[in-house]
Amino acid sequence: MSAIESHFHLDRTLTALGRPPNGSIDDVLRATSVDEGEITIEGKVAVYCDPSTYPSVKTLKMFSDGLVVAVGVNPKKVSQASDAQAYTL
């Protein structure tokens, strides 16, 4: 069976695993054990909603194929977002 992980917070997952929030999905996979025998993940959508952990352009270029990135602002964190960040992303 194949699936698409349609919404996960890569930055928050990395932080929960004790990793820097600017890491990659490969960092998550190395830090966890996953039995891929039953399901094959065909695609992933990483969602960033905390301005303090928005990915840099350099970080975005490191992401693997099959990973789509969505960037938004959590309503509770809107005061942390700058116009420059919004324009860049």
C-alpha positions in Angstrom: 0.0 0.0 0.0 1.2 3.5 -0.7 0.3 6.8 1.0 1.0 10.5 1.0 1.7 12.2 4.3 -0.4 15.2 3.6 0.3 17.4 6.6 3.1 17.2 9.2 5.1 19.9 11.0 8.7 19.0 10.2 10.1 21.8 12.5 8.0 20.7 15.4 8.7 17.0 14.9 12.5 17.7 14.8 12.3 19.8 18.0 10.3 17.0 19.7 13.1 14.6 18.7 15.7 16.9 20.2 17.0 17.8 16.7 17.5 21.4 15.3 14.3 22.6 13.7 16.1 23.3 10.4 16.8 19.6 9.8 15.4 17.3 7.1 13.0 14.5 6.9 16.0 12.2 6.7 16.9 13.4 10.3 13.4 12.3 11.5 13.8 8.9 9.8 17.2 8.4 11.4 15.8 9.3 14.8 12.8 7.0 14.7 12.2 3.4 13.7 9.7 2.9 10.9 8.4 -0.4 9.6 8.0 0.4 5.9 6.9 -3.1 5.0 3.2 -2.3 5.1 3.1 1.3 3.7 5.3 3.1 1.3 5.2 6.9 1.6 5.1 8.2 -1.9 5.0 11.9 -1.0 5.1 14.3 1.9 3.8 17.8 2.7 5.8 19.6 5.4 4.0 22.5 7.0 5.8 25.4 8.7 3.7 27.7 10.8 6.1 29.1 13.4 8.1 32.1 12.0 11.1 31.4 14.3 11.6 28.0 12.5 10.9 28.9 8.9 13.3 27.1 6.6 16.0 29.1 4.9 16.4 29.0 1.1 19.5 26.8 1.7 17.5 24.4 3.8 14.7 24.2 1.2 17.3 23.3 -1.4 18.4 20.3 0.8 15.0 18.7 0.9 14.5 15.6 -1.2 12.2 15.1 -4.1 8.7 14.1 -3.1 8.6 16.7 -0.3 6.4 19.7 -0.8 6.7 22.6 1.7 3.9 24.8 2.8 4.6 27.9 4.8 1.9 29.8 6.8 1.6 31.6 10.1 0.0 30.2 13.2 -2.5 32.8 14.4 -0.9 32.7 17.9 2.5 33.5 16.3 1.5 36.3 13.9 3.3 38.9 15.9 6.6 37.1 15.4 6.3 37.2 11.6 8.0 40.0 9.7 7.1 41.4 6.3 10.6 40.4 5.1 10.0 36.8 6.0 6.7 36.7 4.2 8.2 38.4 1.1 11.1 36.0 1.0 9.0 32.9 1.4 
